[in-house]
Amino acid sequence: MILEKCSETCGYAAAITAAVCLGSFGVPVKSEVVSRLDVDPLVMQTYKTAMCFLTSWLIIPMGEPIQFTKWGILSGLFWVPGGWAGIYGIRTAGLAVAVGTWSSVIVLTSFFWGIMVFEERVKSKLGACCACGTLIMGLIGMSIFSRAPTKKRDIDIEKLAGGKRRNKRRESETVGDEEDNEGVRKRIHSSQDLKAAISKKGPSKELKAAISKRGSAKIISSTERTKIEEVKATNEKRSAPSSLPLMALEMESLIDDNDKIIAPATPDNRNRKISLFDGQITLTKRRAGILASLFNGLWGGTNMIPLHFAAHDGYGGPSYVVSFACGSMLVTIAIWVMRFLYELHRHDGDAGKAYHALPSFYIRQMWFQGSLAGILYSGGNFMCIISVTYLGQGVGYSFTQASMLISGLWGIFRFKEIEGRDQILKWLSSASIAVTGILWLSYEHA
């Protein structure tokens, strides 16, 4: 059996590895491909669950026997809905804020279950409580300073609104000829012309050149202009495809060297409001994401609690991985069945419409991002199990929440979620407090 001679050192090494993996799994979730396709959070959670299930069998060549316990299903019942909400939180509130929010809650719940309920050994309960409080204080500070300053957010919103107004004005422009200071005739193309020309046999060389200059004027001859007019006249009789992903003022990314039409990136919509319970509750997407992260911390953060009971039955450590993976897969399948039944009810029993209403997996576009997120989380989850097995729920699982440090660094350097020298310094100061709490908590472990 693997890790049979392991000690607390293995637990700490596993906790550090888990923090790196769990702090990084959200990077593929925030990738450009996922944002552009607007992938449903349940789809991303399914990718995670599938990779967790597939990689769990790697314990066989390591010499670990296959065992299954019902406690794995309970762990899956906690993890899958929580992970689903966590992905929504990352997509709407940001990686640093979402992970920081649920990490703080997980530390609190893990400490309560481990020290107060399971009575895991510590040198001093008072010292462990102070260490946990220090860690939570640092994590809360990291979460707060992960937010952009209010003034900057207001400026960004104003810029977005101004951009939309400019889009409408530009889109309403009609096609015409202009004459510059040198008396040269120039052709101005509106978005309607581009749609009409592209809808036939793809854009001509003249239009491609015009698009590549972001709507700037293109000098063409009268013969070329006549050809374009003929194309336009022909296509005015037919409607442009409704699925054509064209938007005004976003023409620089529409056509590449292979004449492929590329959907432009959509603007940040975190401040858009959503209505819940028939309009009784209205929240911005950012706040909804923070609430989803809180749910992940409260509900999903307890997914290792069943491991405590399973260990008494001899299913601790690596032997619990298969049970966890199988239980999570069963819960995921059950959620998809319930979602299909909901769509079936919504479409008056039409199975075909209900099936097509389900979110797409975008396998060709998403296989890499989904698999990478799943592998990172599976590795982190495996290390969490090892950490909790050798350090206990209170210390082991709390220690793994150093993943907030990793996600915060990704948020600073990769996604630019934290900007400004003062903001970054405040975040780093909070991070140092969190590290102090982690080291203190590890010291208190008996």
DRENLUM-386448 format. One record per residue: x, y negated, z negated of N, C-alpha, C in turn. Coordinates in steps of 0.1 Angstrom, whole numbers, plus 5000, padded with zeros to 4 digits. Each point is the difference from the previous one (the first is absolute). Layout:
XYZXYZXYZ;...
//
This chain:
500850125000499249885000500949885000;499549895007500849885001499849924987;501049924997500049914989499850074986;500350135000499850074987501049954989;501149955004501049954991500049854998;498949945004499949855000499849954986;500449884998499849944987499449865002;500149914990499549865001500749935012;501350035002500749935011499350025013;499550125003499250035012498749915000;499449994988498849914999500349865004;501149944995500349865003500449995015;500750095005500450005015498850015008;499050094996498850015008499249874999;500049944988499249884999500549885009;501349995001500649905008499750035015;500150125004499750045014498649985003;499150034991498649985001499749855002;500749914992499749865001500449955014;501150055006500449955013499050055011;499650124999499050065010498749934999;499449994988498749944998500049855002;501249934999500049865003500249975015;500350115007500249985015498950065009;499250084994499050075009499049905006;499849884994499149905005500649935012;501350015003500649935011499350045013;499950135003499350045012498549965000;499449994988498649965000499849865004;501049914998500049865004500649985014;500450105007500649995013499149925010;500749955010499249935010499050085008;500450135002499150095007498750024992;500150034987498950024991499149884999;500649884999499249885000499349975013;500750025011499449975013498850105003;500150124996499050105002498949994990;500349934989499049994988499650144996;501050084996499750144997499350004986;499050095000499250014988500850064988;499949944988500850054989499950154997;498850065003499850144998500850085010;500249955012500850075010501550004995;500549894994501450004995500150094988;499050014992500050094988500050145005;499350035011500050145005501350045006;500749905006501450035004500950044988;499849924989500850034988499750144994;498750035000499650134994500550115009;499949995013500450105009501550034998;500849894999501550024999500350064986;499249964990500250054987499750155000;499050045007499650155001501150075008;500549955011500950075008501450014993;500449904994501450004993500050084987;498850024995499950084987500650145001;499950065012500450135002501550025001;500749894999501550005001500550064987;499250014990500550064987500350155002;499450075010500150145002501550045003;500649935010501450045002501049964989;499449914991500849974988499950104989;499350115002499950104990498849994990;499149905003498949984991498850085004;499450084991498850085004498849915002;499150055009498849935003499050034989;499549894994499050014989499049905002;498850034995498949905002499249994987;499849884996499149974988499049905003;498850024993498949915003500349854996;501049984991500449874997500549915012;500550075010500449935012498849935007;498850065000498949945006499649874992;500150014987499749884992501049895003;501350035002501049905003499749945014;499550085009499649955014498849914999;499150034991498849924998500449864995;501049994992500549874995500849935011;500950085007501049945009499449955013;499250085007499549965013499249885000;498949984992499349875000500849894996;500950024990500949894996501049965010;500650105007500949975011499249935012;498850035003499249945010499849854996;499749974988499849864996501449935000;501050074996501449945000500449955014;499750085010500449965014499249885004;498749994996499249885003500649884993;500550024988500749894992501249955007;500850105005501349965007499649925013;499050045007499649945013499549864998;499349974989499349884998500649904990;500750064990500649914989501549995002;500650095008501550005002500650114992;501250045005500750124994500549974986;500649884998500549974986498949984990;499049935004498949984990499250124997;499750095010499250124998500850104991;501350025003500850104993500249944986;500349874998500249954987498750014991;498849985006498850014993499850144994;500050105009499750134995501150064992;501349955002501150054992499849964985;499649874998499749954987499050084993;498950035007498950084994500450154997;500850055009500450144999500950024987;500949904998500950004989499150004987;499049925000499249994988499250134997;499450055011499250134998500950124997;501250005007500950124997500549994986;500349884995500649994987498950044990;498749965002499050034991499750154999;500050065012499750155000501250074994;501249965004501250084995500349984986;500049884995500549974986498850024990;498849945004498950004990499250125001;499850065011499150125002500850134998;501050025009500850125000501150004989;500249894993500949984989501450065004;500549955012501350035005501149944990;501150074998501049954991500749885004;500149904992500849885002500749974987;501149925001500749964988499249924990;499349915006499249904992498849965009;498850024995498849965007500049855002;500449934989500049855001501049965011;501250065000501049965011499550045014;499350125001499550045013498949905004;499249954991498949915004500649875004;501149954993500649885004500750015014;500650125003500650025013499050005011;498850074997499050005010499449865003;499949924989499549875002501049915008;501350024997501049935008499950035015;499850135003499950055013498849945007;498850014993498849945006500149855002;500649934991500249855002500849975012;501150085002500849985012499350045013;499250105000499250045012499049905003;499349954990499049895002500649885006;501249964995500749885005500450035015;500450125003500450035014498849995009;498950054995498749995008499649865002;500049924990499649865001500949925010;501350024998500949925009500250065013;499350115003499950055014499149935008;499149914994499049935008500749875005;499549965012500549885006499449884992;500849894999499449884993498749965006;499149944991498749965005500149905011;500949904998500249905010500450055014;500950105000500450065012498950085007;499250074992498850075005499049915007;499849884993499149915006500549955013;501349975001500649955013499850115010;500350134997499950115009498550015006;499149984990498650015004499649895010;500549884997499749885008500750025014;501250065000500650035013499250105008;499550104994499250105006498749945006;499449924992498849935005500249915012;501249924999500349925011500350085012;500750114999500350095011498750055007;499050034992498850055005499349895008;500049884995499449885007500749985014;501450014999500749985013499750115010;499850124995499650115008498749985008;499049954992498749975006500249895011;500749904997500249895010500750055013;501150084998500750055011499250105008;499150084993499250105007498949945009;499649874996499049945007500549925012;501350005002500549925012499650075012;499849935011499650055013501250005008;499950095011501150015009500149875009;501149955002500149885008501549985005;500149915009501449965005500449874994;501249994995500649884995501249965008;500349884999501249955008500949934990;501350044999500949954991500749875005;500949954993500649875004500750005014;500450125004500750015013499150045011;498750004997499050035011499950145004;500550094991499950155003498750054994;499350085009498750064996500350124991;499250004989500250114990498750074998;500150134997498850084998499950034985;498849974993499850034986499050114999;500450114993499250114999499350014986;498750024999499450014987499950154997;499550034988499950144996499050085008;499049935005499050075008500650045013;500949925006500750045013500850124997;500750014989500950114997499150134999;498949994993499150114999499550055013;499649915009499550045013501050065008;501249945000501150065009500550134995;500150024987500550124994499150125002;498649965000499050115000500050085013;500649955010500050075013501150105001;501249965003501150105002501249964992;499849934989501149964992500449865005;500849934992500449865003501050005011;499949895008501049985011501349944994;501049995009501349954995499849864996;499249925007499849864996499449994986;499050084997499349994987500950054989;500850115003501050044990501049904996;500449935010501049894998499449894991;498749975003499349894993499850044986;499650134998499750054986501350004992;501150045006501350014992500449864995;499549905006500349864995499049944991;499150094994499049964990499149895005;499550035012499049915005500549875007;501349995001500649885007499750005015;500149895006499649995014501050075009;499550065011500850085009499849945014;501149965006500049945014499950115010;498950005008499850105010499649935013;500150085010499749945013498550015003;499649935010498649995003499550145005;500950085007499650135004499850094988;500949994990499850084988498849964992;499749875000498849964993498850055007;500050015013498850055007499850154997;501150074999499850154996499450014986;500549924991499450014986498549965000;499749905008498649965001499150115006;500650085009499350115006499750114989;501150024992499950104989498949964990;500149874997499049954991498650015005;499849965013498650015005499550145001;500950095002499550145001499650054986;500849964990499750054986498949924993;499749895005498949934994498750085001;499950095009498850085002499950114991;501150034993500050114990500549954987;499550054990500449964986501350064996;500849924993501350054995499750114990;500950104998499850114991499949944985;499050044993499849954986501150044991;500750115003501050054992501449935002;500049915010501349945003500549914989;501150034993500449934988500749875003;499349905006500649875003499549894991;500949924996499649884991500849885005;499349894999500649885005501249964991;501049945007501249954993500950114994;499750135004500850114995500450085013;500549935010500350075012501450055002;500949964990501450035002500350154997;499050074993500250144997499150095008;499249945010499050085006500650105010;501049965008500550095011501450024998;500550125001501450044999500550035013;501250065001500650035012499450115008;499250084993499350115007498549985003;499749875000498649965003499050054991;500450034987499150054990499449884993;498750014997499349904992500250034985;500549914993500350024986499049914992;499450064990499149924991500849914992;499649874999500749904992499850034985;500949964992499950014985498949914995;499250054991499049924994500549924988;499549884998500549924989499750054986;500749964990499850044986498649964996;499250104995498749974996499750044985;501149984992499850044986499049914993;499949875005499149914993498550005005;499850095010498650025004499250074989;498749965000499250064989499250125005;499850094990499150115003498950014990;498950055004498850014991499850154996;499750014987499750134995498650014994;499450125000498650014994499049905006;499950015013499149915008500249854996;501249965000500349864998500049954985;499750094991499949964986501449964994;501150065006501349974996500849965012;500749894999500949955011501449994996;500950065007501550004996500849975012;501249944998500949995011500650145001;500650035012500650135002501250024991;500749894997501150014990499650054987;498949944995499550034986499550155001;499350035011499550145001501250105000;501149965006501250085000500650024986;500049894992500550014986499150094992;498749995002499050094993500350145003;500250035013500350135005501350054994;501049924998501250044994499850034985;499249924993499650034986499450144999;499150035009499350135000501150115002;500949985009501150105002500850024988;500249894992500850014988499250084989;498749964999499250064989499650155003;499550025013499650135004501150095006;500649955010501150075007501250024991;500249914991501250014991499950114990;498950064998499850114991500250145007;500550005012500050135007501050094994;500949964992501050094993499550054987;498949954995499550054987499750155000;499450055011499750155000501350084999;501149945004501350085000500350034985;499749924991500250034986499350134996;498850025004499250124997500550125008;500449975013500550115008501350064995;500849914994501350044995499950114988;498949984993499750104989499750145006;499550005012499750135007501150055008;501249935000501150055007500149945014;499349895003500149955014500749865000;500949984992500749875000501150005010;500549885003501149985009499650035015;501050065007499750025015498950095002;499750094991498850105002498749925001;499949884995498849925001499849935013;501050005009499949925012499050065009;500050135002499050065010498649984995;499850014987498649984994499649865002;500949904998499749865002499649985015;500850055009499849985015498750065004;499850134996498750065005498849934994;500149964987498949934994499749875007;501149935004499849875007499450025014;500450115007499550035013498550034999;499650084990498650034999499149874997;500649914992499249884997499949915012;501149995008500049925012499050055010;499950135002499050065009498649974995;499850014987498749974994499649865003;500949904999499749865002499749985015;500750075009499649985014498650065003;499750114994498750065002498949904994;500249944989499149914995499949875009;501149965005499949885009499250045013;500250125005499350045012498550014997;499650054988498650014996499449864999;500849904995499549874999499849945014;500950025009499849955014498850075006;499950134997498850075006498749944995;500049974987498849934995499849865006;501149935002499949875006499550005014;500350105007499650015015498850105002;499250014990498750075001500250155004;501150064995500250155003500650035013;500549905008500750025012501450044998;500450135001501350044997501149945009;499749985012500949955010500449854996;499049924997500349864996500750004987;499650094990500750004987501550045002;500350095009501450045002500849895005;499449935010500849895007500149884991;499149994989500149894991501150024990;500650124999501150024990501249935005;500949964991501249925004501050095008;500749945009500950085009501350024992;500750115004501350034994501149945008;499849965012501049945009501350084999;499950135003501150094998501249965009;499849975012501149965009500749884996;499349904994500749884996500450014985;499450084992500250004986500750114994;500450105008500650124994501249974992;500949915005501249984993499849924987;499249895001499749924988499350084989;499050085005499250084990500950114994;500850075008500850104995501149954991;500649885003501049944991499449964987;498949945000499349964987499750134992;499650105007499750134993501250074994;501150005007501250064996500649924988;500049875001500549924989499250024987;498750005002499150024988500150144994;500150105009500250144996501250024992;501149945005501350014993499949934986;499449885000499849934987499150084991;499050065005499050074991500750134994;500950075008500750114995500949964989;500749895002500949954990499349954987;498749955002499249964989499750124991;499750115007499650134993501350044991;501150005007501350044992500249904989;499849875002500349914989499050024989;498750015002499150024990500250134992;500550115008500250134994501149994989;501149925003501150004991500149884991;499249895003500049884992498749984993;498950065005498749984994499349895007;498749994998499149915007500349864996;500249974988500249864995501349945005;501150075000501349955004500250035015;499850125004500350045014499249935010;498749994999499249945010500149855000;500249954988500249854998501349965007;501150084999501349975006499950005015;499150085006499950005015499449875005;499349934991499449875005501049895003;501350044999501049915005499949985015;499150085006499749995014499649855004;499549934990499749865002501249925004;501250034995501249935004500350025015;499850135004500350035014499049935010;498750014996499049945009500249855000;500449944989500249865000501149955009;501150085000501149975009499650025015;499250105002499450015014499249875003;499249964990499149895003500849875002;501249994993500849885002500750005014;500750115002501050005012499450055013;498950084999499450065012498849925004;499149984991498749955004499849854996;501149944993499949864997498849964992;499650094991498849984992500449904988;501249994997500549914989501049905007;499649885000500849905007500449884990;501049945003500549894991500950044990;501149934998501150034991499450024985;499249904996499550004986499150134998;499250035010499150114999500850134999;501050025008500850125000500850014987;500549894995500750004987499150044988;498849955000499050044990499750155001;499950055012499750145002501250084995;501249965003501150084996500249994984;499649894994500049994986499050104993;498950015006499050094996500450155002;500750025011500650135003501050044989;500849914996501050034990499350044987;498949934996499350034988499450155001;499550035012499450135002501150114999;501249975005501150104999500450014985;500049894993500350014986499050094993;498749995003499050084994500250155004;500450035012500250145004501250064993;501149924998501150064993499750024985;499249904995499650014986499150134998;499150025009499150114999500750135001;501050015009500850125001500850024987;500549904994500750014987499150064989;498749965000499150054990499650145001;500350065012499650145002500850094991;499450084992500650094990500650135007;
//
